[in-house]
Amino acid sequence: MDNYTAHVKIELEFWKREMMKKPSLLNNVTDKVQKKINSYIPDKVHDAITTAIKAMIRAVLFGSEYTTSALPAMDMSMIHREALVKDKIESYSRTGAAEGGITGAGGFLMSMADFPLLIGIKMKMLFEITALYGFDVKDFRERLYILYIFQLSFSSQRGATKIYLHLEDWNEKLHILPDNSDNFDWKTFQQEYRDYIDIAKLAQMLPVVGAAVGAVANYQLLKKLGKTAMMAYRMRLLEKS
C-alpha cells in the first residue's frame, strides 16, 4: 500500500466515526425545533415541496443529459484520481459561488431561482466525481448511490447516521437494490435538505448582504458535498481492494 492510500484510509476511518457519532445536545434541540416548525406546515404544502424537489432531482439524476459525458475513468492511481476530483470540486464550488452571488444580488425572486440552479450544479459535480472514481453513471444503481450521497451531505446528525448505514458495504448490496426510485423516502429527503440550507437561503434574500451570503453559502455547500462524495467513493474502492 502506497503512502497516499494509507493516508486516505486514516482519513476515512475518522469520517466513519463522525458519521456514527451520537447527536449532540445542540443537534437534538435543533431537530426538535425544526420538527415543531414542520408540524405547523400543512401536509399539502409538504407534499407540494416534496413533489417539486423530487421532480427537479429526478430530472437531473435520471435523465440522460450528463450520463453520456461522464465516462468512468479506469486504470488510474488513487492519488491521480483524487487530484482530478479535488480540481472538479474547487471548480464547481467557484461556479456555485458565482451563481449564488448573482442571484443573491437580485433579491427575492432571483434567490428563489437559485434553488433549482444549485441542485443542477451539485448533481453535475457528483456525476463527474462518480466517473473519476471509475463508476458508470449510466447504471441506475450508481445514480441511486449519488442520491444517497446528496442526502447524506445535507442531513442532520441522526439522519446522516441512517444514510451512512445505507452506503456501508454498498458493493455487497448491489444485487438487492431496486430498479427504480419510487421506494425512496422523498419526503424525508426534502425536509432534511430544506432544513439544512434554509438559514443560508433566507439570508441570501436580504438586501445588501444577499450577494455575499449567496456566494459563501453556495461555495461551502458544494465543498461539503464534494468531501462527502470523496469519502463515500473511498469507502467503496477500499472495500474492493
C-alpha positions as CSV (number, residue, x, y, z in Angstrom):
1,M,0.0,0.0,0.0
2,D,1.4,3.4,-1.0
3,N,1.7,6.3,1.4
4,Y,-1.2,8.2,-0.1
5,T,-3.6,5.3,0.1
6,A,-2.6,4.7,3.8
7,H,-3.3,8.4,4.4
8,V,-6.7,8.0,2.7
9,K,-7.6,5.0,4.9
10,I,-6.8,7.0,8.1
11,E,-9.0,10.0,6.9
12,L,-11.8,7.6,6.0
13,E,-11.8,5.9,9.5
14,F,-12.1,9.3,11.2
15,W,-15.0,10.2,8.8
16,K,-16.8,6.9,9.6
17,R,-16.6,7.6,13.3
18,E,-18.0,11.1,12.6
19,M,-20.9,9.5,10.7
20,M,-21.7,7.1,13.6
21,K,-21.4,9.8,16.3
22,K,-24.4,10.3,18.5
23,P,-26.2,13.7,18.1
24,S,-25.1,16.4,20.4
25,L,-27.4,18.3,22.7
26,L,-27.5,21.2,20.3
27,N,-28.3,18.7,17.4
28,N,-31.2,17.3,19.4
29,V,-32.6,20.8,20.3
30,T,-32.2,21.9,16.7
31,D,-34.0,18.8,15.4
32,K,-36.9,19.3,17.9
33,V,-37.3,23.0,16.9
34,Q,-37.2,22.1,13.2
35,K,-39.8,19.3,13.7
36,K,-42.0,21.6,15.6
37,I,-41.8,24.2,12.7
38,N,-42.5,21.5,10.2
39,S,-45.5,20.3,12.2
40,Y,-47.1,23.7,11.6
41,I,-46.8,23.5,7.9
42,P,-49.8,21.8,6.3
43,D,-49.3,18.4,4.7
44,K,-50.4,19.8,1.4
45,V,-47.5,22.3,1.5
46,H,-45.1,19.5,2.4
47,D,-46.5,17.3,-0.4
48,A,-46.1,20.2,-2.9
49,I,-42.5,20.9,-1.9
50,T,-41.7,17.1,-1.9
51,T,-43.1,16.8,-5.4
52,A,-41.2,19.8,-6.7
53,I,-37.8,18.7,-5.2
54,K,-38.4,15.1,-6.4
55,A,-39.1,16.3,-9.9
56,M,-36.1,18.6,-10.0
57,I,-33.7,16.0,-8.8
58,R,-35.1,13.1,-10.8
59,A,-35.0,15.2,-14.0
60,V,-31.2,15.7,-13.5
61,L,-30.3,12.4,-11.8
62,F,-32.3,10.0,-14.0
63,G,-32.2,12.0,-17.3
64,S,-29.6,11.5,-20.0
65,E,-28.1,15.0,-20.1
66,Y,-25.0,14.2,-18.0
67,T,-24.7,10.4,-18.3
68,T,-23.2,10.5,-21.8
69,S,-20.4,12.9,-21.0
70,A,-19.3,11.4,-17.6
71,L,-17.4,8.3,-18.7
72,P,-15.8,6.1,-16.0
73,A,-12.0,6.7,-15.6
74,M,-10.3,3.4,-15.5
75,D,-6.7,2.2,-14.6
76,M,-5.8,5.3,-12.5
77,S,-4.0,5.5,-9.2
78,M,-5.8,6.9,-6.1
79,I,-3.6,9.9,-5.9
80,H,-4.2,10.8,-9.6
81,R,-8.0,10.2,-9.3
82,E,-8.2,12.4,-6.2
83,A,-6.1,15.2,-7.7
84,L,-8.7,15.4,-10.5
85,V,-11.6,15.1,-8.1
86,K,-10.3,18.0,-5.9
87,D,-9.9,20.2,-9.0
88,K,-13.5,19.4,-10.0
89,I,-14.8,20.2,-6.5
90,E,-13.0,23.5,-6.5
91,S,-14.2,24.4,-10.0
92,Y,-17.8,23.6,-9.2
93,S,-17.6,25.4,-5.8
94,R,-16.5,28.6,-7.6
95,T,-19.3,28.2,-10.2
96,G,-21.8,27.8,-7.4
97,A,-20.4,30.8,-5.6
98,A,-20.6,33.0,-8.7
99,E,-24.2,31.8,-9.3
100,G,-25.1,32.4,-5.7
101,G,-23.6,35.9,-5.7
102,I,-25.6,36.9,-8.9
103,T,-28.9,35.5,-7.6
104,G,-28.3,36.9,-4.1
105,A,-27.8,40.4,-5.6
106,G,-31.1,40.1,-7.5
107,G,-33.3,40.0,-4.4
108,F,-36.1,37.6,-3.5
109,L,-37.2,36.3,-6.9
110,M,-33.7,35.6,-8.2
111,S,-32.8,33.9,-4.8
112,M,-35.7,31.6,-5.3
113,A,-34.3,30.8,-8.8
114,D,-31.0,29.8,-7.1
115,F,-32.6,26.7,-5.6
116,P,-33.1,24.6,-8.7
117,L,-29.9,26.0,-10.3
118,L,-27.8,25.0,-7.3
119,I,-29.3,21.4,-7.4
120,G,-28.3,21.1,-11.0
121,I,-24.7,22.3,-10.2
122,K,-24.5,19.8,-7.3
123,M,-25.7,16.9,-9.3
124,K,-23.5,17.6,-12.3
125,M,-20.5,17.7,-9.9
126,L,-21.5,14.4,-8.4
127,F,-21.8,12.8,-11.9
128,E,-18.2,13.9,-12.7
129,I,-16.8,12.7,-9.4
130,T,-18.5,9.3,-9.8
131,A,-16.9,8.9,-13.2
132,L,-13.5,9.9,-11.9
133,Y,-13.7,7.2,-9.3
134,G,-14.3,4.7,-12.1
135,F,-18.0,4.1,-11.7
136,D,-20.5,4.2,-14.6
137,V,-23.2,6.8,-14.1
138,K,-25.3,5.1,-16.8
139,D,-26.0,2.3,-14.2
140,F,-29.2,3.2,-12.3
141,R,-27.6,1.7,-9.1
142,E,-24.8,4.2,-9.3
143,R,-27.3,7.1,-9.7
144,L,-29.1,5.8,-6.6
145,Y,-25.7,5.9,-4.8
146,I,-25.3,9.5,-5.9
147,L,-28.8,10.3,-4.5
148,Y,-27.8,8.9,-1.1
149,I,-24.5,10.9,-1.1
150,F,-26.6,14.0,-1.8
151,Q,-28.9,13.2,1.1
152,L,-26.0,12.3,3.4
153,S,-24.4,15.7,2.8
154,F,-27.4,17.7,3.9
155,S,-28.9,15.7,6.7
156,S,-29.0,16.2,10.5
157,Q,-26.6,14.1,12.5
158,R,-29.3,11.5,13.3
159,G,-30.3,11.4,9.6
160,A,-26.7,11.2,8.4
161,T,-26.1,8.1,10.5
162,K,-29.1,6.3,8.9
163,I,-27.9,7.2,5.4
164,Y,-24.3,6.2,6.1
165,L,-25.6,2.7,7.1
166,H,-27.3,2.5,3.7
167,L,-24.0,3.2,2.0
168,E,-21.8,1.0,4.1
169,D,-21.0,-2.3,2.4
170,W,-22.7,-1.0,-0.8
171,N,-20.8,-3.4,-3.0
172,E,-22.4,-6.3,-1.2
173,K,-25.9,-4.8,-1.6
174,L,-25.8,-4.2,-5.4
175,H,-27.8,-7.3,-6.2
176,I,-30.7,-6.4,-4.0
177,L,-31.1,-2.8,-4.9
178,P,-34.4,-1.7,-6.5
179,D,-34.6,-0.9,-10.2
180,N,-36.4,2.4,-9.7
181,S,-36.5,5.3,-7.3
182,D,-40.2,5.1,-6.4
183,N,-39.5,3.5,-3.0
184,F,-37.0,6.3,-2.0
185,D,-38.2,8.3,1.0
186,W,-38.6,11.6,-0.8
187,K,-40.4,13.4,1.9
188,T,-37.7,12.9,4.5
189,F,-35.1,13.8,1.8
190,Q,-36.8,17.2,1.0
191,Q,-37.3,18.1,4.7
192,E,-33.7,17.3,5.7
193,Y,-32.3,19.2,2.6
194,R,-34.6,22.2,3.0
195,D,-33.9,22.4,6.8
196,Y,-30.2,22.2,6.3
197,I,-30.0,25.1,3.8
198,D,-32.9,27.2,5.0
199,I,-30.9,29.7,7.1
200,A,-28.4,30.3,4.3
201,K,-31.0,30.7,1.6
202,L,-33.1,33.1,3.8
203,A,-30.1,35.3,4.5
204,Q,-29.4,35.3,0.7
205,M,-32.7,37.1,0.2
206,L,-31.7,40.0,2.4
207,P,-30.8,43.3,0.7
208,V,-27.2,44.5,0.5
209,V,-25.7,41.3,2.1
210,G,-27.6,38.8,-0.1
211,A,-24.9,38.6,-2.8
212,A,-22.1,37.9,-0.3
213,V,-24.1,35.4,1.7
214,G,-25.2,33.6,-1.5
215,A,-21.7,33.3,-2.8
216,V,-20.2,32.0,0.5
217,A,-23.2,29.6,1.2
218,N,-23.1,28.0,-2.2
219,Y,-19.3,27.6,-2.1
220,Q,-19.5,25.9,1.3
221,L,-22.4,23.7,0.4
222,L,-20.6,22.4,-2.7
223,K,-17.4,21.9,-0.8
224,K,-19.2,19.8,1.8
225,L,-20.9,17.8,-0.9
226,G,-17.6,17.2,-2.6
227,K,-15.9,16.0,0.6
228,T,-18.8,13.6,1.4
229,A,-18.6,12.2,-2.2
230,M,-14.9,11.6,-1.8
231,M,-15.3,9.7,1.4
232,A,-18.2,7.7,0.1
233,Y,-16.2,6.6,-3.0
234,R,-13.1,6.0,-1.0
235,M,-15.1,3.6,1.1
236,R,-16.2,1.6,-1.9
237,L,-12.8,1.5,-3.6
238,L,-11.1,0.4,-0.4
239,E,-13.8,-2.3,0.1
240,K,-12.8,-3.7,-3.3
241,S,-9.1,-3.8,-2.5
